[in-house]
């Protein structure tokens, strides 16, 4: 009889693990606390507008190592993707820079702002448009890579070695300080808005969204990210898997330090040969298991790594066509906006006009977001009146700042929504409302193998964003694939990524 697997969580990691498990003959059930699949990969509709907060780009949509995985999951080939010719426009009070995918144009625009920064500008564009580590990425888990797997990536690794040698312990923020012009220092820092981003990892991520020999690897799925999640859920069910919605897992069935299933919040139990935990890692390790299966590595991750800050979104449906504007704008304000107890002198705006399905014709979805601290919102949400009042105040302040950029826009808003970190936790249960797990930095960037198992506990496998740093949509899906490939290896089964009979 085929082995059974219970998968906790129907986000990208859980859906991916479910699909590959079904392809390889395991019998699986996914338990999801929410009423829809996708987890953090989600969207919602208001009065004809779609508010989409995920998959602002999907690495591997048309090329590169991850493209194979998206083909296996039926995403590539089914969805159409939009490819931007820029990443953002940075608008200061006096200067502005469009960060374009054209190296010559970007370099010329930066030199026009600050000719005295020529050396640093050329070093920056060389990094952005030069060789990167992305071709060295592998779908196969590190523990079972053979000699050939390691040798075949040498052509991709060798050109990047000088970058590692020169910038080994340097962050992008430190690199940005090398610019003399204060606006360029800020603009380059915004290029990867993550504290402590390691320079050796910068080219790979920069190139994920940039043109290389006329090919862009990262597109935005037209129809929105939630449609990708819905497709994966449907594909998984076509493969014979079962999803049970509205099921909260509160415990594991453990006998002799081996997991044999899960216990649900309603007291019911589901036995299985294996459990894949594709949900919140802190909930599993600290709340459910009470630190019984933990070691120094895990303690260090949770005590010293920094979770990606949660976000306050201001989502707007506006009766105005913003398609002539850059899809992403970082705008310096004459008067800061106060959010979560902090003053923000800059705001980040996104619009989705490139996707005609996001809003009625001639109208636009506009998203403004702020990274914030979860504890502020956790405390405020205890008083629902104060919580709602604060969201309304933030909305008013944001509309006031947008009015200065686009006069009349506040009167064109037809619908508004302000989800906060408390919203993230309510719907996903994710620790501190973090949308991407941990920040990557020079200290943790070399963790080659994710946290897939807990010490001393058999039968439990982990996937998702809390298994490694910088684990967004793509790596979460990859983690689900790799968990199943490792299971097949342990069970002496030939791993397949093909759907039988489909």
C-alpha positions in Angstrom: 0.0 0.0 0.0 1.3 3.5 -0.8 2.5 5.6 2.1 0.2 8.4 3.4 1.3 11.9 4.0 -0.5 14.7 5.9 0.5 18.2 4.7 -0.2 21.1 7.0 -0.8 24.3 5.0 -2.0 25.0 1.5 0.4 27.8 0.7 2.9 27.5 -2.1 5.1 25.1 -0.2 2.3 22.8 0.8 0.6 22.8 -2.6 4.0 22.1 -4.3 4.8 19.2 -1.9 1.3 17.8 -2.5 1.7 17.8 -6.2 5.1 16.1 -6.2 4.0 13.6 -3.6 1.0 12.6 -5.7 3.2 12.3 -8.8 5.4 9.9 -6.9 2.7 7.6 -5.6 2.1 8.9 -2.1 -1.4 9.4 -0.8 -1.8 12.8 0.6 -4.2 15.1 2.4 -3.6 18.9 2.8 -5.1 20.6 5.9 -5.6 24.3 5.5 -6.9 26.7 8.2 -8.3 29.2 5.7 -11.2 28.7 3.3 -9.0 29.2 0.2 -5.6 27.9 -0.9 -2.5 30.1 -1.3 -1.5 31.2 2.2 0.5 34.4 1.8 0.1 34.1 -2.0 -3.3 35.8 -2.0 -5.6 38.5 -3.3 -9.1 39.7 -2.7 -11.8 41.6 -4.6 -13.6 44.8 -3.7 -16.3 46.4 -6.0 -14.7 45.1 -9.2 -11.1 45.8 -8.1 -8.6 43.0 -7.3 -6.2 43.7 -4.5 -3.1 41.4 -5.0 -0.3 41.5 -2.5 1.9 38.7 -3.8 4.0 37.6 -6.8 5.1 41.0 -7.9 7.5 39.0 -10.0 7.9 35.2 -10.5 11.5 34.1 -11.1 11.6 31.4 -13.8 8.4 32.4 -15.6 10.1 32.0 -19.0 13.7 30.8 -18.4 16.4 29.9 -16.0 16.7 26.9 -13.6 13.3 27.5 -11.9 11.4 27.4 -15.2 11.5 23.6 -15.2 9.7 23.5 -11.8 7.0 25.9 -13.0 6.6 23.7 -16.2 6.2 20.6 -14.0 3.5 22.3 -11.9 1.6 23.5 -15.0 2.2 27.2 -14.3 4.6 27.9 -17.2 2.6 27.4 -20.4 -0.8 28.0 -18.8 -0.4 31.6 -17.6 0.7 34.7 -19.6 3.2 36.9 -17.9 4.0 40.6 -18.1 7.6 41.7 -18.2 8.5 45.2 -17.0 11.2 47.3 -18.6 12.0 48.9 -15.3 11.9 48.0 -11.6 11.0 51.4 -10.2 11.2 55.1 -10.4 12.8 56.8 -7.4 11.4 60.3 -7.0 13.2 62.6 -4.5 12.2 66.1 -3.8 14.8 67.4 -6.3 16.0 64.4 -8.3 14.4 61.3 -9.9 15.8 58.1 -11.4 14.0 55.4 -13.4 15.8 52.1 -12.7 15.5 50.7 -16.1 16.5 47.3 -17.6 18.6 49.1 -20.2 22.2 49.3 -18.8 23.2 52.2 -21.0 20.1 54.2 -20.1 20.5 53.5 -16.4 24.1 54.4 -16.4 23.5 57.6 -18.3 20.7 58.7 -16.0 22.8 58.2 -12.9 25.8 60.0 -14.4 23.5 63.0 -15.3 22.6 63.2 -11.6 26.1 62.9 -10.3 29.1 62.9 -12.7 31.5 62.8 -9.8 30.1 59.3 -8.9 31.2 57.8 -12.2 33.4 55.1 -10.8 30.8 54.0 -8.3 28.0 54.1 -10.9 30.0 51.9 -13.3 30.7 49.5 -10.5 27.0 49.3 -9.7 25.8 48.8 -13.2 28.5 46.2 -13.7 27.1 44.2 -10.8 23.5 44.6 -11.9 24.1 43.6 -15.5 27.1 41.3 -15.0 27.3 37.6 -14.3 25.2 36.1 -11.5 24.7 33.0 -9.6 21.2 32.2 -10.8 22.3 29.6 -13.4 24.0 27.7 -10.6 20.7 27.2 -8.8 19.6 23.6 -8.6 16.2 21.9 -8.1 17.9 18.9 -6.5 18.3 19.1 -2.7 21.9 19.6 -1.6 22.2 16.3 0.4 21.7 14.2 -2.7 23.6 16.2 -5.3 26.3 14.1 -6.9 29.7 15.1 -8.3 28.2 15.8 -11.7 25.6 18.1 -10.2 28.4 20.1 -8.6 30.6 20.2 -11.6 28.0 21.3 -14.1 27.4 24.6 -12.2 31.1 25.6 -12.3 30.7 27.7 -15.6 28.1 29.8 -13.7 30.1 30.0 -10.5 33.5 30.9 -11.8 32.6 34.3 -13.3 31.0 35.4 -10.0 34.0 34.5 -7.8 35.5 38.0 -8.1 32.3 39.4 -6.8 32.5 37.1 -3.7 36.2 38.0 -3.2 35.6 41.7 -3.4 32.3 42.0 -1.5 32.4 38.9 0.7 31.3 40.6 3.9 29.8 43.8 2.5 26.1 44.7 2.4 24.3 46.6 -0.3 23.6 49.4 2.2 27.3 49.7 2.8 28.0 49.8 -0.9 25.4 52.5 -1.3 27.4 54.7 1.2 30.2 54.9 -1.4 28.1 57.3 -3.5 28.9 61.0 -3.0 25.5 62.2 -4.1 22.9 61.7 -1.3 20.1 60.9 -3.7 22.0 58.1 -5.4 22.9 56.7 -2.0 19.2 56.5 -1.3 18.2 55.2 -4.8 20.7 52.4 -4.7 19.7 51.4 -1.2 16.1 51.2 -2.4 17.1 48.8 -5.2 17.0 46.0 -2.6 15.1 47.4 0.3 16.3 44.9 2.9 18.6 45.6 5.8 22.0 44.0 5.6 21.5 42.6 2.0 24.8 40.7 1.2 26.5 42.1 -1.9 27.6 38.6 -3.2 23.9 37.7 -3.4 22.9 41.0 -5.0 23.7 40.2 -8.7 21.6 37.0 -8.6 18.5 38.7 -7.3 19.0 41.8 -9.4 19.2 39.8 -12.5 16.1 37.8 -11.6 14.1 40.8 -12.7 16.4 42.3 -15.3 17.1 41.8 -19.1 19.9 39.5 -20.0 20.6 38.9 -23.7 17.1 40.0 -24.4 15.5 37.5 -21.9 13.7 38.5 -18.7 13.4 35.6 -16.3 10.9 37.2 -13.9 7.4 38.1 -15.0 4.1 39.0 -13.3 1.3 36.4 -13.8 -1.6 38.1 -15.6 -4.8 37.4 -13.7 -3.0 37.7 -10.4 -1.1 35.6 -8.0 -4.1 34.0 -6.4 -5.0 32.4 -9.8 -1.7 30.6 -9.7 -2.5 29.3 -6.2 -6.0 28.2 -7.3 -4.4 26.4 -10.3 -2.0 24.5 -8.1 -4.8 23.5 -5.8 -6.9 22.3 -8.8 -3.8 20.5 -10.3 -3.1 18.8 -7.0 -6.7 17.6 -6.7 -6.6 16.3 -10.3 -3.5 14.3 -9.3 -5.7 12.6 -6.7 -4.9 14.7 -3.6 -7.4 16.0 -1.1 -7.6 19.5 0.5 -9.6 20.0 3.7 -10.3 23.7 4.3 -11.1 25.2 7.7 -8.9 22.7 9.5 -6.6 24.1 12.2 -3.8 21.7 13.3 -3.0 22.2 17.0 -0.9 19.1 17.7 1.1 16.2 16.4 0.5 12.5 17.2 3.9 11.4 18.5 4.9 7.9 19.7 8.5 7.0 20.5 9.8 10.2 19.1 8.1 9.5 15.8 5.2 11.6 14.3 2.3 9.5 13.1 -0.3 12.1 12.3 -1.9 15.4 13.5 -4.5 16.5 16.0 -6.9 19.2 14.9 -8.4 22.0 16.9 -11.8 20.2 17.0 -10.2 17.3 18.8 -10.2 15.0 15.8 -7.1 13.2 14.7 -5.6 12.2 11.3 -3.1 9.4 11.2 -0.5 9.1 8.5 2.9 7.6 7.8 4.6 11.1 7.4 3.7 14.7 8.1 5.0 17.6 6.0 4.7 20.9 8.0 4.3 23.7 5.4 2.9 26.2 7.9 4.4 28.5 10.5 7.7 27.2 11.9 7.6 29.1 15.2 4.1 27.7 16.0 5.4 24.2 15.4 8.7 24.4 17.3 7.8 26.6 20.2 4.0 26.3 20.7 3.1 22.8 19.6 6.3 21.0 20.5 7.3 23.3 23.4 11.0 23.3 22.3 11.3 19.5 23.0 13.0 18.9 19.6 15.4 21.8 19.2 19.1 22.4 19.0 21.6 25.3 18.9 21.1 25.8 15.2 17.3 26.3 15.5 17.7 28.5 18.6 20.2 30.7 16.7 17.8 31.0 13.8 14.9 32.1 15.9 16.9 34.2 18.4 19.4 35.9 16.1 18.0 36.0 12.6 15.6 38.9 11.8 12.1 38.2 10.5 11.2 40.2 7.4 9.1 43.1 8.7 5.4 42.8 8.3 3.5 45.3 6.1 0.7 47.8 6.3 -0.9 48.1 2.9 -3.1 50.9 1.8 -5.1 49.4 -1.1 -7.0 51.7 -3.4 -9.4 51.3 -6.3 -9.3 54.6 -8.1 -11.3 56.0 -11.1 -8.2 57.1 -12.9 -5.9 55.5 -15.5 -2.4 55.3 -14.1 -1.0 53.2 -16.9 1.3 55.9 -18.1 3.1 55.9 -14.8 6.0 53.5 -13.8 4.5 50.5 -12.2 6.5 51.1 -9.0 7.3 54.5 -7.5 9.4 55.3 -4.4 8.4 58.8 -3.5 10.0 61.2 -1.1 7.5 63.2 0.9 7.5 66.9 1.9 5.8 65.7 5.1 6.3 62.2 6.4 3.5 59.7 7.1 3.4 58.2 10.5 2.7 54.5 10.6 3.2 52.1 13.5 4.8 54.7 15.6 7.4 55.6 12.9 7.7 58.5 10.5 8.1 57.5 6.9 9.8 60.2 4.7 9.4 57.9 1.7 6.5 55.8 0.5 6.4 52.9 -1.9 3.6 52.8 -4.5 2.6 50.0 -6.9 -0.1 50.0 -9.6 -1.3 47.0 -11.6 -2.5 48.8 -14.8 -0.4 46.4 -16.9 -2.9 43.7 -15.9 -6.3 44.7 -17.3 -8.1 42.1 -15.1 -7.2 43.9 -11.9 -9.6 46.9 -12.3 -12.5 48.0 -14.5 -11.6 49.6 -17.8 -9.9 53.0 -17.4 -9.5 52.6 -13.6 -6.5 51.5 -11.5 -5.5 49.5 -8.4 -3.0 51.4 -6.4 -1.1 49.9 -3.5 1.0 51.9 -0.9 2.9 49.9 1.7 5.0 50.5 4.8 7.2 48.0 6.6 6.4 48.1 10.3 6.8 46.3 13.6 4.3 43.5 14.5 4.2 44.2 18.2 2.7 47.7 17.7 -0.2 46.2 15.7 -0.6 43.2 18.1 -1.2 45.6 21.0 -3.4 48.0 19.0 -5.6 45.2 17.7 -6.7 44.5 21.3 -8.8 47.6 21.1 -10.8 47.3 17.9 -12.0 50.9 18.0 -8.5 52.3 18.3 -7.3 49.8 15.6 -10.0 50.9 13.1 -9.3 54.6 13.9 -5.6 54.2 13.3 -6.2 52.5 9.9 -8.6 55.4 8.9 -6.0 58.0 10.0 -3.3 56.3 7.9 -5.6 56.2 4.9 -6.3 59.9 5.2 -2.6 60.8 5.5 -1.7 58.6 2.5 -4.5 60.2 0.4 -3.2 63.6 1.4 0.3 62.8 0.1 -1.1 61.2 -3.1 -3.2 64.3 -3.7 0.0 66.4 -3.9 1.4 64.0 -6.6 -1.9 63.5 -8.5 -4.3 66.4 -7.8 -7.9 65.2 -7.5 -7.1 61.5 -6.9 -8.5 61.4 -3.4 -12.0 62.2 -4.8 -11.5 59.4 -7.4 -11.1 56.6 -4.8 -14.0 54.2 -5.1 -12.8 51.6 -2.6 -10.1 51.4 0.0 -8.8 48.7 2.3 -6.0 48.8 4.9 -4.7 45.4 5.9 -2.1 45.3 8.7 0.3 42.7 10.2 -2.7 41.7 12.5 -4.6 40.8 9.3 -1.7 38.6 8.1 -1.7 36.7 11.4 -5.5 36.4 11.4 -5.6 34.7 8.0 -2.3 32.9 7.8 -1.1 32.4 11.4 2.4 33.5 10.3 4.8 34.4 13.0 4.8 38.2 13.5 2.9 38.6 10.2 6.2 38.3 8.3 5.5 38.0 4.5 8.9 36.4 3.6 10.5 34.6 6.6 13.9 35.9 7.5 16.0 38.6 6.0 19.2 37.4 4.3 22.5 38.8 5.5 26.2 38.0 5.2 26.0 35.7 8.2 23.2 33.4 7.0 23.5 33.6 3.2 25.7 30.5 3.1 23.3 28.2 4.8 23.3 25.6 2.0 20.7 23.2 3.4 17.4 24.4 4.7 15.9 23.3 8.1 13.9 20.3 6.9 13.9 18.1 10.1 13.9 18.6 13.9 16.5 16.8 15.9 15.4 13.5 17.5 11.9 13.5 15.8 11.3 11.1 12.9 8.4 11.3 10.4 8.2 15.1 10.3 9.4 17.1 7.4 9.4 20.9 7.0 8.9 23.1 4.0 8.2 26.8 3.4 9.5 30.2 4.3 10.8 29.4 7.8 13.3 26.8 6.6 15.9 29.2 5.1 16.5 32.9 4.7 14.8 34.9 1.9 12.2 32.3 1.1 9.5 33.9 -1.0 7.1 32.3 -3.4 9.6 30.6 -5.6 11.8 29.1 -3.0 8.8 28.1 -0.9 7.5 26.0 -3.9 11.0 24.6 -4.4 11.2 23.5 -0.7 8.0 21.5 -1.2 9.5 19.8 -4.3 12.8 19.0 -2.5 11.1 17.5 0.6 9.4 15.0 -1.6 12.5 14.2 -3.6 14.3 13.5 -0.3 11.5 11.3 0.8 11.7 9.3 -2.4 15.5 9.0 -1.9 15.0 7.7 1.6 12.3 5.3 0.4 14.5 4.1 -2.5 12.0 5.3 -5.1 13.0 7.0 -8.3 11.8 10.6 -8.1 9.6 11.8 -10.9 8.3 15.2 -11.7 5.8 14.0 -14.3 2.1 13.7 -13.7 0.8 10.2 -14.5 -2.1 10.2 -16.9 -2.4 14.0 -17.1 
